[in-house]
Amino acid sequence: MVRVSLPLALGALVSFTIATPVAATQNLEEASKGFRFEDWANAIAANPDGEHLSPEEAIQVFNAADIQDHHQVAKRDDVTCNSRGLPRASLADSVTCINQLAARGSANCHIPYAGGATLCQFGLAEIHGATVNRAGSVLPCQTFAASAGRILDICVRPGDTTVQGNNHPNQNIQITLAQ
């Protein structure tokens, strides 16, 4: 009996081991269709305790997406790329920052009038907010996470490892993602 069940168990284990990479590849391909960092940030903000891609997985899915998907993201007037002469941020560190901001969900992030504020800094990435509102500006942190995600959606192309850009989530605020 032991001799029969050991080969069966090994056969099942080998079958599972061989099938797992195929399933993971299929899930990666499925997830990469229409992937947007902005949507990823909004999903985390809506349910911080839910099951979401890790920052590393988000980059992997983004890079696995068909190049055509990235060209479908329309350039928007509220996003500019590489226009301020600032050093480009690490893509991986930027995604980690967005993840951290999104996880704060509806908690308020405050940007003072004079000098603005660093909303997140991680490794070689900084998400900075500035406002023209003399009283400062307060918005849910998830708004800033989505804004930074929008910068990635517009300014990063598959294979890039750095990013720099600006976004205006409203008329009073500018978000900058740089090093």
N, C-alpha and C positions, 0 to 999 in steps of 0.2 A: 504494500500500500504506500509506503514512504517513497519508494523508488518511482512510482507512477505519479504521485502528487508533486514531487520536486521538479520533474521536467515540465509538468503542466504549469506550475507556479513560475518557473523561469521563462517559459514561453509567454505567459501573460505579462510578465514584467518587461520582457524584450518588446512585445507588441506595444505596450503602453509607452515605453521609452521612445520607440520609433514614431509613434503617432503624436506624441506631445509636440515636437517641433513643427509638425505640419499644422496642427491646430493653432499653435501660437502664431505661425506665419499667416494663417487664414484670418485670425483675429486682428493681427496688425494691418493686413490689407483692408479688412472691413472698417476698422477704426480710422484709417487714413483717408477714406473717401469723405471729402468735405470737411476735414478737420480745420478748425480755426482756434487759435490761442484765445481770442476774445470769448468764444463760446465755452471753451474749457474753463476759463476764469469765472465766467458767470455761473457755470454748473457747480463749481466748488463753493462759490459765495452762497448759492441757493441752498446747498446742503453740505456744509463743511465736514460732516461726519460720514458722508456717503462714500461709495467706492468710485474713485477717480484715478485717472492716469497719474503716475508720479511725474515730477518734472523731467526725469530722464526718459520715461516712456512717451511723454508728450513730444519731446524733440525727435525721438525715434519714429513716432507716427507721422509727424510733420515731414520728416525727411523721406519717409516711404511713400508719401502722397505723390500722385501723378503731377508732373510739372504743370500740366494744363490746369489742375485745380488751383494752383497758386496764382496763375494769370487771371483767373476768374474773380479774384478779389479786386474790386475796382479801386483805383486810386481815389482817395477822398480828400476834399479840401481841408479837412481837419487834421490830416496827418502829413508830415514832411519827414523825409529821410536824409540823414547825413548833411544837414544844412547849417549846423551851428559850429562846425569846426571842433567839436568835442571828441575826445577819444571814444572809440567804439567799445561797447560793453560786451562781455562774454555772453553768448547766447544761453549757455547752461545756467549761469548765475542769474541772468535776467528772468528766465523761466522760474527759477527757485524764488526770486523776489515776488513775481506775480502770484505764485502759489501761496506765499506767506500773506500777501495783501488780501487775496481772495478768501483765505481761511478766516480772516477777521469779519467777513460777511458784512452785516449792516452796522457794525460798530463805526463810529464816526472817525474820520481822519481830518485833522485841522491843518490848514495852510495859512500861516500868518502873512500879513501884507508885506512887511519889510523882509526881503530876502527869500521868502518861500520856505519850504521844508523838505527834508529828505524823508520820503514816505517809506522807503525800504533801501537798505544797502546790504549787499551780500557779495562777497568775493570781489569780482571785477565788474559789478553792475550796481547802478544806483537809479532809483526812480525818484525824481524830484518834482515837486509841484510848486508853481508860482501863481499868484493871483493879482488882479488889478483892483480887487475889492478892498477898500481901505479898512473894512471891519474884518478882513480875513475871509476865508471860505471854509465851510465845513460840508463835507459830503460823505456818504458811506464809503468805507475803504474799498468795497467791491466795485464802486464806480471807477476808482483809480486803477484797480487791477484789470478791469475790462479795457480801460483806456490804454494801458501798457500792452495788453494782449493785442489790441488793434494795431499798435505800432509794430509788433512782431509780424502780424498778418500782412501788413503792407510792406515793411522794410526788409524782411528776411526772405531769402530764397533757399531751397534745399541745398544742403552742403555748407551754407554759411556757418561760421562759428562766432561771429560778432554782429552787433547791431547798434545803431544810434538813430534816434528819431524823436519827434515831438508830436503831441496830440492835444487838441483842445476839446475836452469833453463838454464844455459849455463856453459861453462868451467870456467868462471871467477867469478861467483857469487854463494854464498850460502845463502839461505833463511832459517831462523830458526823461528819456531813457538813454543813459550813456554810462561811461566808466567814471 
